[in-house]
């Protein structure tokens, strides 16, 4: 009897350990780093948009997309992206890829609107990666803010596999 309870408890924990991730950049379907989402068996849920406006920029040596955690910053947009479900192990892989422990990005919960087929938006809370470093200088020019990271922006981005070895050491 105790064994059954333990199994049931583990089953419940494994289900509740899944997390929603809002992806706005290179981890989206059809983009260069989506293979990571496939490797961790991330499940696409729906297209989504941030409930609040955030500055999305593409900058730096590799023209990587990133959000700045400044809710409703003037000139920013409701950022379009994709919502995925990821298990605990997948979250660890994403944290490693995004450099959370190296303070490249930080993972925070935000409110998103899941875009339903019927046209009704469903509010959800999801994890999202934000730029870690001080970004005050990047906020000065709101004309650089993007509503989404798309194919045109992708042309400027240097994928990880095309960067020179040791590129992370120079960040």
Beta strands, then each sheet from edge to edge (+ up, - down):
strand 1: 19-23
strand 2: 43-50
strand 3: 55-59
strand 4: 64-68
strand 5: 80-86
strand 6: 105-115
strand 7: 121-131
sheet 1: 1+ 5- 2+ 6- 7+
sheet 2: 3+ 4-
end
